Amino acid sequence: MSRHSERSAVMGSYSDLAGKVVVITGGSRGIGAETGRAFAAQGAKVCVVGRDVEALEGVVRGSEVALGLAADVTDSAALAGVRERVEAELGVVDVVAAFAGGQGFPVPTLELTEERWREVIDADLTSAFLTVKAFLGGMAERGSGAVLLMSSAAGRQPSRANLAYGVANAGLVMFARHLATEIGPKGVRVNCIAPSAILTERVEKMMPGDIKEQVAKDHPLGRIGTPEDVAEVALFLASDASKHLSGLTIDVAGGKVTA
């Protein structure tokens, strides 16, 4: 069985995604990389974007992902370059997933510096705005497209993450709601995903076994989420299976959700 067939057999099948052009930021590893592989397995033409050239090359080499581009997603000029390269090599973009971020390391607010605040807001919120802005105009002109934003459980309720991270991720929830209302009449859908604990490679290495067990118990479904869990939701939200859904935030949290 091919790699494409193996991944498609595990995840749902969305035939309408075949041939679609998908750009995913934060795509060098973890959730972004897995989401890129998942879209590629559906037959989409995928570009993953990140800063780690070697990691991006690994994602492309190990899957059907078509293109890996290194870029600073807090730089609008760099994102314009990504758009030009993708359009030249893959075609106009149908789906953009602004998944870069992840600056949640705990810092007491009394110790949170202005520099760190700006750094986190830029990495998690401004990067999403600039990424979406780079592709939204083309989608609106064509009258179709799907935008996916990556928030976090830390943006849904107070957590151990630093204040800036919580605020940035709460902002992404409103980003999705506001933009969905504004751009919906032009045929573009906008939705947000808010994962709780996800067992990425980094978390696997850093989290001791006893802590993993405790975190799993904190979730009603009794386990920590995986990047595949998040990728499955991304596929659904980008596909025609969710064609009447926009402005939503979906908690990928094993039942640990807010009201």
C-alpha contacts under 8 A as a table, 3 or more apart, distances in Angstrom:
res1	aa1	res2	aa2	distance
1	M	5	S	6.04
1	M	6	E	6.31
2	S	5	S	5.09
2	S	6	E	6.14
3	R	6	E	5.06
3	R	7	R	6.26
3	R	41	A	7.85
3	R	63	S	7.29
4	H	7	R	5.50
4	H	8	S	6.16
4	H	40	A	7.81
4	H	41	A	4.74
4	H	42	Q	7.67
4	H	63	S	7.94
4	H	64	E	7.39
5	S	8	S	5.09
5	S	9	A	5.94
5	S	41	A	7.35
6	E	9	A	5.21
6	E	10	V	6.61
7	R	10	V	5.28
7	R	11	M	6.29
7	R	38	A	6.95
7	R	41	A	6.30
8	S	11	M	5.18
8	S	12	G	6.60
8	S	13	S	6.31
8	S	38	A	7.75
8	S	41	A	6.04
8	S	42	Q	6.73
9	A	12	G	7.32
9	A	13	S	7.97
11	M	38	A	7.98
11	M	232	E	6.47
12	G	232	E	7.27
13	S	42	Q	6.88
14	Y	17	L	5.80
14	Y	18	A	7.75
14	Y	42	Q	6.56
14	Y	235	L	7.52
14	Y	236	F	7.71
14	Y	239	S	6.51
14	Y	240	D	7.97
14	Y	241	A	7.81
15	S	18	A	5.66
15	S	42	Q	6.82
15	S	43	G	8.00
16	D	20	K	7.94
16	D	239	S	6.54
16	D	240	D	6.75
17	L	20	K	5.38
17	L	39	F	7.51
17	L	42	Q	6.17
17	L	43	G	6.62
17	L	44	A	5.70
17	L	238	A	7.84
17	L	239	S	6.20
18	A	42	Q	5.70
18	A	43	G	4.12
18	A	44	A	4.67
18	A	45	K	7.82
19	G	43	G	5.86
19	G	44	A	4.71
19	G	45	K	5.94
20	K	43	G	7.76
20	K	44	A	4.85
20	K	45	K	5.92
20	K	93	V	7.50
20	K	94	D	5.92
20	K	95	V	7.48
21	V	44	A	6.00
21	V	45	K	4.76
21	V	46	V	5.91
21	V	47	C	7.90
21	V	90	L	6.63
21	V	91	G	6.59
21	V	92	V	6.64
21	V	93	V	4.89
21	V	94	D	5.26
21	V	95	V	6.41
22	V	39	F	7.69
22	V	44	A	6.80
22	V	45	K	6.11
22	V	46	V	4.78
22	V	47	C	6.22
22	V	93	V	6.01
22	V	94	D	6.06
22	V	95	V	4.68
22	V	96	V	5.80
22	V	97	A	7.62
23	V	46	V	5.96
23	V	47	C	4.86
23	V	48	V	5.97
23	V	49	V	7.35
23	V	93	V	7.11
23	V	95	V	6.38
23	V	96	V	4.88
23	V	97	A	6.15
24	I	27	G	5.69
24	I	32	G	6.53
24	I	35	T	7.92
24	I	36	G	6.68
24	I	46	V	7.65
24	I	47	C	6.34
24	I	48	V	4.91
24	I	49	V	5.98
24	I	96	V	6.05
24	I	97	A	4.68
24	I	98	A	6.10
24	I	99	F	6.56
25	T	32	G	6.77
25	T	48	V	5.98
25	T	49	V	4.57
25	T	50	G	6.02
25	T	73	V	7.57
25	T	97	A	6.39
25	T	98	A	5.27
25	T	99	F	5.18
25	T	100	A	5.21
26	G	29	R	7.21
26	G	31	I	7.98
26	G	32	G	5.22
26	G	33	A	7.46
26	G	48	V	7.40
26	G	49	V	6.02
26	G	50	G	5.19
26	G	98	A	7.39
26	G	99	F	5.11
26	G	100	A	3.83
26	G	101	G	6.93
27	G	30	G	7.55
27	G	31	I	7.47
27	G	32	G	4.03
27	G	33	A	4.43
27	G	34	E	7.91
27	G	35	T	7.86
27	G	36	G	6.80
27	G	48	V	4.68
27	G	49	V	5.18
27	G	50	G	5.60
27	G	56	L	7.21
27	G	99	F	7.46
27	G	100	A	7.50
28	S	32	G	6.66
28	S	33	A	5.37
28	S	48	V	6.75
28	S	49	V	6.68
28	S	50	G	5.35
28	S	51	R	7.47
28	S	52	D	6.48
28	S	53	V	7.97
28	S	55	A	5.30
28	S	56	L	4.70
28	S	59	V	6.71
29	R	32	G	6.02
29	R	33	A	4.61
29	R	34	E	7.27
29	R	55	A	6.83
29	R	56	L	7.71
29	R	59	V	7.67
30	G	33	A	5.51
30	G	34	E	6.26
30	G	200	T	5.20
30	G	201	E	6.44
30	G	202	R	7.77
30	G	227	P	6.45
31	I	34	E	5.19
31	I	35	T	6.00
31	I	99	F	7.99
31	I	200	T	7.06
31	I	227	P	4.70
31	I	228	E	7.54
31	I	230	V	6.91
31	I	231	A	7.00
32	G	35	T	5.10
32	G	36	G	6.18
32	G	48	V	7.69
32	G	99	F	6.16
32	G	100	A	7.70
33	A	36	G	5.04
33	A	37	R	6.34
33	A	48	V	7.17
33	A	59	V	6.54
34	E	37	R	5.10
34	E	38	A	6.14
34	E	227	P	6.10
34	E	228	E	6.45
34	E	231	A	6.46
35	T	38	A	4.96
35	T	39	F	6.24
35	T	227	P	7.55
35	T	228	E	7.33
35	T	230	V	7.54
35	T	231	A	4.51
35	T	232	E	7.81
35	T	234	A	7.20
36	G	39	F	5.32
36	G	40	A	6.18
36	G	46	V	6.35
36	G	47	C	7.48
36	G	48	V	6.43
36	G	65	V	6.51
37	R	40	A	5.06
37	R	41	A	6.11
37	R	59	V	7.74
37	R	63	S	6.13
37	R	64	E	6.79
37	R	65	V	6.08
38	A	41	A	5.12
38	A	42	Q	6.61
38	A	231	A	6.48
38	A	232	E	7.64
38	A	235	L	7.56
39	F	42	Q	5.15
39	F	43	G	6.79
39	F	44	A	5.51
39	F	45	K	7.81
39	F	46	V	6.91
39	F	235	L	6.74
40	A	43	G	5.12
40	A	44	A	4.81
40	A	45	K	6.19
40	A	46	V	5.96
40	A	63	S	7.61
40	A	64	E	5.41
40	A	65	V	5.38
40	A	66	A	7.87
41	A	44	A	7.16
41	A	64	E	6.71
45	K	65	V	6.89
45	K	66	A	6.02
45	K	90	L	6.62
46	V	65	V	5.22
46	V	66	A	5.38
46	V	67	L	6.42
47	C	65	V	6.62
47	C	66	A	6.02
47	C	67	L	4.54
47	C	68	G	5.52
47	C	69	L	7.16
47	C	86	V	7.21
48	V	56	L	7.10
48	V	65	V	7.62
48	V	67	L	6.37
48	V	68	G	4.87
48	V	69	L	6.39
49	V	56	L	7.43
49	V	68	G	5.84
49	V	69	L	4.94
49	V	70	A	5.74
49	V	71	A	6.50
50	G	53	V	7.44
50	G	56	L	6.96
50	G	68	G	7.89
50	G	69	L	6.64
50	G	70	A	5.10
50	G	71	A	5.83
50	G	72	D	7.21
50	G	73	V	7.83
50	G	100	A	7.81
51	R	70	A	4.93
51	R	71	A	5.67
51	R	72	D	6.48
52	D	55	A	5.36
52	D	56	L	6.20
52	D	70	A	6.69
53	V	56	L	5.11
53	V	57	E	6.17
53	V	68	G	7.92
53	V	69	L	7.50
53	V	70	A	5.87
54	E	57	E	5.12
54	E	58	G	6.29
55	A	58	G	4.97
55	A	59	V	6.41
56	L	59	V	5.14
56	L	60	V	6.39
56	L	68	G	5.31
56	L	69	L	7.18
56	L	70	A	7.65
57	E	60	V	5.18
57	E	61	R	5.92
57	E	68	G	6.35
58	G	61	R	5.01
58	G	62	G	5.94
59	V	62	G	5.35
59	V	63	S	6.29
59	V	65	V	7.03
59	V	68	G	7.71
60	V	63	S	5.56
60	V	64	E	6.64
60	V	65	V	4.98
60	V	66	A	6.33
60	V	67	L	6.38
60	V	68	G	6.39
61	R	64	E	7.81
61	R	65	V	7.88
65	V	68	G	7.82
69	L	82	V	7.12
71	A	78	A	5.86
71	A	79	L	6.98
71	A	82	V	7.49
72	D	75	D	5.58
72	D	78	A	6.26
72	D	79	L	7.50
73	V	76	S	7.07
73	V	78	A	6.96
73	V	79	L	6.24
73	V	100	A	7.71
73	V	123	A	7.93
73	V	127	S	5.31
73	V	128	A	7.95
73	V	130	L	7.19
73	V	131	T	6.66
74	T	122	D	6.47
74	T	123	A	6.67
74	T	126	T	6.57
74	T	127	S	4.70
74	T	130	L	6.82
75	D	78	A	5.33
75	D	79	L	6.46
75	D	127	S	7.84
75	D	130	L	7.51
76	S	79	L	5.05
76	S	80	A	6.16
76	S	130	L	5.89
76	S	131	T	7.63
76	S	134	A	7.37
77	A	80	A	5.03
77	A	81	G	6.36
78	A	81	G	5.05
78	A	82	V	6.41
79	L	82	V	4.87
79	L	83	R	6.26
79	L	130	L	7.56
79	L	131	T	6.54
79	L	134	A	6.37
80	A	83	R	5.09
80	A	84	E	6.27
80	A	134	A	6.05
81	G	84	E	5.14
81	G	85	R	6.17
82	V	85	R	5.18
82	V	86	V	6.07
83	R	86	V	5.19
83	R	87	E	6.02
83	R	134	A	7.01
83	R	135	F	7.12
84	E	87	E	5.25
84	E	88	A	6.10
85	R	88	A	5.14
85	R	89	E	6.15
86	V	89	E	5.22
86	V	90	L	5.32
86	V	91	G	6.34
86	V	92	V	7.41
86	V	93	V	7.70
87	E	90	L	5.49
87	E	91	G	4.19
87	E	92	V	4.97
87	E	93	V	7.03
88	A	91	G	6.11
92	V	138	G	7.80
93	V	96	V	7.12
93	V	135	F	7.13
93	V	138	G	7.89
93	V	139	M	7.51
93	V	145	G	7.88
94	D	139	M	7.03
94	D	144	S	7.35
94	D	145	G	4.92
94	D	146	A	6.48
95	V	145	G	5.81
95	V	146	A	4.82
95	V	147	V	5.88
95	V	148	L	7.68
95	V	238	A	6.76
96	V	132	V	7.03
96	V	135	F	7.35
96	V	146	A	6.57
96	V	147	V	5.10
96	V	148	L	6.25
97	A	147	V	5.96
97	A	148	L	4.51
97	A	149	L	5.96
97	A	150	M	7.74
98	A	127	S	7.75
98	A	128	A	5.30
98	A	131	T	6.33
98	A	132	V	7.06
98	A	147	V	7.80
98	A	148	L	6.19
98	A	149	L	5.12
98	A	150	M	6.36
99	F	128	A	7.56
99	F	148	L	7.92
99	F	149	L	6.23
99	F	150	M	4.99
100	A	123	A	7.19
100	A	124	D	6.64
100	A	127	S	7.22
100	A	128	A	7.40
100	A	150	M	7.66
101	G	123	A	5.22
101	G	124	D	4.38
101	G	125	L	7.94
101	G	127	S	7.87
102	G	123	A	7.73
102	G	124	D	6.69
102	G	165	Y	7.91
103	Q	120	V	5.81
103	Q	123	A	7.33
103	Q	124	D	7.23
103	Q	165	Y	6.27
104	G	161	A	4.83
104	G	162	N	5.73
104	G	165	Y	5.31
104	G	166	G	7.75
105	F	161	A	5.67
105	F	162	N	6.25
106	P	160	R	5.86
106	P	161	A	4.53
106	P	162	N	4.69
107	V	111	E	6.52
107	V	112	L	6.17
107	V	161	A	7.19
107	V	162	N	5.06
107	V	163	L	7.82
108	P	111	E	5.30
108	P	112	L	6.28
108	P	162	N	6.68
108	P	163	L	7.95
109	T	112	L	4.88
109	T	162	N	6.97
109	T	163	L	6.34
112	L	116	R	6.45
112	L	117	W	6.71
112	L	162	N	7.97
113	T	116	R	5.19
113	T	117	W	6.16
114	E	117	W	5.02
114	E	118	R	6.24
115	E	118	R	5.35
115	E	119	E	6.15
116	R	119	E	4.91
116	R	120	V	6.14
117	W	120	V	5.37
117	W	121	I	6.19
117	W	164	A	5.52
118	R	121	I	5.15
118	R	122	D	5.94
119	E	122	D	5.24
119	E	123	A	6.09
120	V	123	A	5.08
120	V	124	D	6.02
120	V	125	L	7.98
120	V	164	A	6.12
120	V	165	Y	6.18
120	V	168	A	7.61
121	I	124	D	5.42
121	I	125	L	5.32
121	I	126	T	6.34
121	I	164	A	6.30
121	I	165	Y	6.95
121	I	168	A	5.56
122	D	125	L	5.63
122	D	126	T	4.51
122	D	127	S	5.88
123	A	126	T	6.41
123	A	127	S	5.56
124	D	127	S	5.96
124	D	128	A	6.68
124	D	165	Y	7.34
124	D	168	A	6.07
124	D	169	N	7.04
125	L	128	A	5.26
125	L	129	F	6.49
125	L	168	A	5.35
125	L	169	N	7.04
125	L	171	G	7.06
125	L	172	L	6.54
126	T	129	F	5.06
126	T	130	L	6.18
127	S	130	L	5.20
127	S	131	T	6.00
128	A	131	T	5.09
128	A	132	V	6.09
128	A	149	L	7.17
129	F	132	V	5.32
129	F	133	K	5.97
130	L	133	K	5.01
130	L	134	A	6.16
131	T	134	A	5.29
131	T	135	F	6.99
132	V	135	F	5.52
132	V	136	L	5.67
132	V	147	V	7.32
133	K	136	L	5.26
133	K	137	G	7.09
134	A	137	G	7.31
135	F	138	G	5.81
135	F	139	M	6.65
136	L	139	M	5.12
136	L	140	A	6.13
137	G	140	A	5.18
137	G	141	E	6.22
138	G	141	E	5.13
138	G	142	R	6.28
139	M	142	R	5.20
139	M	143	G	5.99
139	M	144	S	5.47
139	M	145	G	5.33
139	M	188	V	6.73
140	A	143	G	4.98
140	A	144	S	6.49
140	A	145	G	7.68
140	A	183	I	7.46
140	A	186	K	5.44
140	A	187	G	6.88
140	A	188	V	6.56
141	E	186	K	7.79
143	G	186	K	5.24
143	G	187	G	4.72
143	G	188	V	6.66
144	S	186	K	7.18
144	S	187	G	4.70
144	S	188	V	5.01
144	S	189	R	7.89
145	G	187	G	6.89
145	G	188	V	4.73
145	G	189	R	6.38
146	A	188	V	5.72
146	A	189	R	4.87
146	A	190	V	5.94
146	A	191	N	7.99
146	A	237	L	7.89
146	A	238	A	5.68
147	V	188	V	7.48
147	V	189	R	6.14
147	V	190	V	4.63
147	V	191	N	6.37
147	V	238	A	7.61
148	L	190	V	6.00
148	L	191	N	5.21
148	L	192	C	5.56
148	L	193	I	7.41
148	L	234	A	7.26
148	L	237	L	7.63
148	L	238	A	7.55
149	L	172	L	6.92
149	L	176	A	7.13
149	L	190	V	7.74
149	L	191	N	6.32
149	L	192	C	4.51
149	L	193	I	6.25
150	M	169	N	7.99
150	M	172	L	7.38
150	M	192	C	5.80
150	M	193	I	5.13
150	M	194	A	6.23
151	S	154	A	8.00
151	S	155	G	6.49
151	S	169	N	4.84
151	S	170	A	7.20
151	S	172	L	5.84
151	S	173	V	6.72
151	S	192	C	6.57
151	S	193	I	5.75
151	S	194	A	4.60
151	S	195	P	7.15
152	S	155	G	5.32
152	S	156	R	6.97
152	S	169	N	5.97
152	S	193	I	7.26
152	S	194	A	4.06
152	S	195	P	5.04
152	S	196	S	6.24
153	A	156	R	5.03
153	A	157	Q	6.49
153	A	159	S	7.99
153	A	194	A	5.46
153	A	195	P	5.69
153	A	196	S	4.88
153	A	251	D	7.22
153	A	253	A	7.56
154	A	157	Q	5.63
154	A	158	P	6.00
154	A	159	S	5.47
154	A	160	R	7.98
154	A	161	A	6.67
154	A	165	Y	7.34
154	A	166	G	5.03
154	A	169	N	6.79
154	A	170	A	7.66
154	A	196	S	7.75
155	G	158	P	7.39
155	G	165	Y	7.60
155	G	166	G	4.71
155	G	167	V	6.39
155	G	168	A	7.18
155	G	169	N	4.34
155	G	170	A	3.98
155	G	171	G	7.56
155	G	172	L	7.99
155	G	173	V	7.59
155	G	194	A	7.75
156	R	166	G	7.96
156	R	169	N	7.82
156	R	170	A	6.24
156	R	194	A	7.83
156	R	258	T	6.71
157	Q	258	T	7.10
158	P	166	G	7.17
159	S	166	G	7.66
161	A	165	Y	6.51
161	A	166	G	6.67
162	N	165	Y	5.47
162	N	166	G	6.49
163	L	166	G	5.15
163	L	167	V	6.14
164	A	167	V	5.13
164	A	168	A	5.99
165	Y	168	A	5.11
165	Y	169	N	6.12
166	G	169	N	5.30
166	G	170	A	6.10
167	V	170	A	5.10
167	V	171	G	6.09
168	A	171	G	4.98
168	A	172	L	6.48
169	N	172	L	4.99
169	N	173	V	6.72
170	A	173	V	5.27
170	A	174	M	6.82
171	G	174	M	5.23
171	G	175	F	5.98
172	L	175	F	4.67
172	L	176	A	6.25
172	L	192	C	7.47
173	V	176	A	5.38
173	V	177	R	6.52
173	V	192	C	6.46
173	V	249	T	6.39
174	M	177	R	4.96
174	M	178	H	5.84
175	F	178	H	5.35
175	F	179	L	5.91
176	A	179	L	5.39
176	A	180	A	5.82
176	A	190	V	5.62
176	A	191	N	5.56
176	A	192	C	6.06
176	A	247	G	5.24
176	A	248	L	7.04
176	A	249	T	7.67
177	R	180	A	5.27
177	R	181	T	6.38
177	R	190	V	7.60
177	R	191	N	7.67
177	R	246	S	7.79
177	R	247	G	4.23
177	R	248	L	6.73
178	H	181	T	5.35
178	H	182	E	6.30
178	H	247	G	7.40
179	L	182	E	4.95
179	L	183	I	5.74
179	L	184	G	7.76
179	L	190	V	6.80
179	L	247	G	7.58
180	A	183	I	5.45
180	A	184	G	5.31
180	A	188	V	7.50
180	A	189	R	5.97
180	A	190	V	5.03
180	A	191	N	7.52
180	A	246	S	5.90
180	A	247	G	4.96
181	T	184	G	5.53
181	T	185	P	7.89
181	T	247	G	7.12
182	E	185	P	7.20
183	I	186	K	5.46
183	I	187	G	7.07
183	I	188	V	5.94
183	I	189	R	7.49
184	G	187	G	5.26
184	G	188	V	5.24
184	G	189	R	5.99
184	G	246	S	7.85
185	P	188	V	7.48
189	R	245	L	7.32
189	R	246	S	5.15
189	R	247	G	7.46
190	V	246	S	5.24
190	V	247	G	5.59
190	V	248	L	7.66
191	N	237	L	7.09
191	N	245	L	7.80
191	N	246	S	5.47
191	N	247	G	5.10
191	N	248	L	5.05
191	N	249	T	6.07
192	C	247	G	7.41
192	C	248	L	6.03
192	C	249	T	4.45
192	C	250	I	6.36
193	I	230	V	7.73
193	I	233	V	7.78
193	I	234	A	7.70
193	I	249	T	5.39
193	I	250	I	4.93
193	I	251	D	6.18
193	I	252	V	7.00
194	A	249	T	6.56
194	A	250	I	5.91
194	A	251	D	4.72
194	A	252	V	5.92
194	A	253	A	7.71
195	P	198	I	6.95
195	P	225	G	8.00
195	P	230	V	7.10
195	P	251	D	5.71
195	P	252	V	4.44
195	P	253	A	5.56
196	S	225	G	7.41
196	S	251	D	7.41
196	S	252	V	6.25
196	S	253	A	4.69
196	S	254	G	7.88
196	S	256	K	7.86
197	A	215	V	7.71
197	A	224	I	5.92
197	A	225	G	6.12
197	A	253	A	7.17
198	I	203	V	7.51
198	I	224	I	5.89
198	I	225	G	4.51
198	I	226	T	5.10
198	I	227	P	6.47
199	L	202	R	7.77
199	L	203	V	5.51
199	L	204	E	5.83
199	L	224	I	6.32
199	L	225	G	5.98
199	L	226	T	5.08
199	L	227	P	6.91
200	T	203	V	5.19
200	T	204	E	6.04
200	T	226	T	6.70
200	T	227	P	6.36
201	E	204	E	5.05
201	E	205	K	6.34
202	R	205	K	5.30
202	R	206	M	6.21
203	V	206	M	5.11
203	V	207	M	5.61
204	E	207	M	5.82
205	K	208	P	7.87
207	M	211	I	6.36
207	M	212	K	6.38
208	P	211	I	5.38
208	P	212	K	6.34
209	G	212	K	5.05
209	G	213	E	6.34
210	D	213	E	5.12
210	D	214	Q	6.36
211	I	214	Q	5.04
211	I	215	V	6.08
212	K	215	V	5.12
212	K	216	A	6.06
212	K	224	I	7.58
213	E	216	A	5.13
213	E	217	K	6.30
214	Q	217	K	5.09
214	Q	218	D	6.36
215	V	218	D	5.07
215	V	219	H	6.94
215	V	223	R	7.67
215	V	224	I	6.85
216	A	219	H	5.53
216	A	222	G	5.09
216	A	223	R	4.15
216	A	224	I	4.98
217	K	220	P	7.05
217	K	222	G	5.13
217	K	223	R	6.74
218	D	222	G	7.20
218	D	256	K	7.88
219	H	222	G	5.28
219	H	223	R	6.44
219	H	224	I	7.38
219	H	253	A	7.21
219	H	254	G	5.53
219	H	255	G	6.26
219	H	256	K	5.54
220	P	254	G	6.05
220	P	255	G	5.27
220	P	256	K	6.33
221	L	254	G	5.12
221	L	255	G	6.20
222	G	254	G	7.42
223	R	254	G	7.22
224	I	254	G	7.47
225	G	229	D	6.33
225	G	230	V	7.98
225	G	252	V	7.58
225	G	253	A	7.03
225	G	254	G	6.96
226	T	229	D	5.25
226	T	230	V	6.95
227	P	230	V	5.26
227	P	231	A	6.18
228	E	231	A	4.90
228	E	232	E	6.04
229	D	232	E	5.36
229	D	233	V	6.75
229	D	252	V	7.34
230	V	233	V	5.29
230	V	234	A	6.38
230	V	252	V	6.56
231	A	234	A	4.94
231	A	235	L	6.25
232	E	235	L	5.23
232	E	236	F	6.44
233	V	236	F	5.12
233	V	237	L	6.18
234	A	237	L	5.16
234	A	238	A	6.14
235	L	238	A	5.27
235	L	239	S	6.09
236	F	239	S	5.23
236	F	240	D	7.76
236	F	241	A	6.21
236	F	242	S	6.27
237	L	240	D	7.94
237	L	241	A	7.45
237	L	242	S	5.51
237	L	243	K	7.99
237	L	245	L	7.74
238	A	242	S	7.20
239	S	242	S	6.00
239	S	243	K	6.93
240	D	243	K	4.64
242	S	245	L	5.29
245	L	248	L	7.04
251	D	257	V	6.36
252	V	255	G	7.90
253	A	256	K	5.19
253	A	257	V	6.44
